[in-house]
Amino acid sequence: SAVKSKKEKGALTVEACIALTIFLMVFVTILYIMRIVFAYGIMQHALNQTAKEFSTYSYYYAVSGMADINGKIQSSTAAGVASFDENVSNIVNVYDVGEDEGVYYIVMELVAGITLKRYIEKKARLSVKEAISIAIQVSMGIEAAHNNHIIHRDIKPQNIIISREGKVKVTDFGIAKAVSNSTITAFGSTIGSVHYFSPEHAKGSFTDAKSDLYSLGIVMYEMLTGRVPFDADTPVSVALKQVQEEPVDPMNYNDTIPVSVNRIILKAMQKDPNLRYQNASEMIRDLSGENKVKRDQHTNVIIE
């Protein structure tokens, strides 16, 4: 019986060892899983924090929900943007355009950064040097589009991205139009962002390169004053102001704006297109004079 008792104790010891081994393996596995979950949580939190600071854009832009002529023209315009020289660094690259079950789409470059609109909101208003640097880079992007016979027609801070490296890029050619007799107006309708409309755009009449420069003038106005020149309770009221009212001098809201920069903004925003800058190159020349650098020597924007 003593031998039998020893055998039973030995069996129990072996069983206990096996049970302990299994328990330890399960415990280690649980710890490993918890470590992975914890690491994932930290990573996710970091990504969320980054997302709050920088807007990351992955563009899959549906131009039209219908297979209509407008969608075809707009998709064709985006294809024109896709054909730009790769050295055009101030326009978000377009990689693909197409149509899927009646929906025209545009696939654009992934850009990590912040929209100019959000940047203005963050800082209230920008310094003169910073605003001029951004305006020069936007002008260069607009110039590249115009040289390829494409009018953007929706220049606004929401469509301007400052990358983490400080490179300024114009994006969203979703309502852009190719310059031709068949697209002389806004496809028979007025689309875009009314606070940045040119008067002729607001009236639904002829829009050209000078219309984009008017919108850029408003963007400069907002960068330096923290407000748009025309505002009202309804889009129609804003559009009427674009057509009928003169803007308050930006210097009245920000006395650090030099007289010469004030003149550049107001010239870009002339109601009569013939009194504005006639092309982006003219505006770049004046802006570069203010920045005291040649157009090809401008530096990236430093996000503070």
Salt bridges, closest charged atoms under 4 A:
GLU53 OE2 - LYS122 NZ 2.47
GLU109 OE1 - LYS169 NZ 3.63
GLU130 OE1 - LYS123 NZ 2.98
GLU143 OE1 - ARG295 NH2 2.66
ASP154 OD2 - LYS156 NZ 3.64
GLU200 OE2 - ARG276 NH1 2.80
ASP208 OD2 - LYS210 NZ 2.94
ASP212 OD2 - HIS146 NE2 2.82
GLU222 OE2 - LYS117 NZ 2.64
ASP231 OD1 - HIS195 NE2 2.87
GLU304 OE1 - LYS123 NZ 2.82
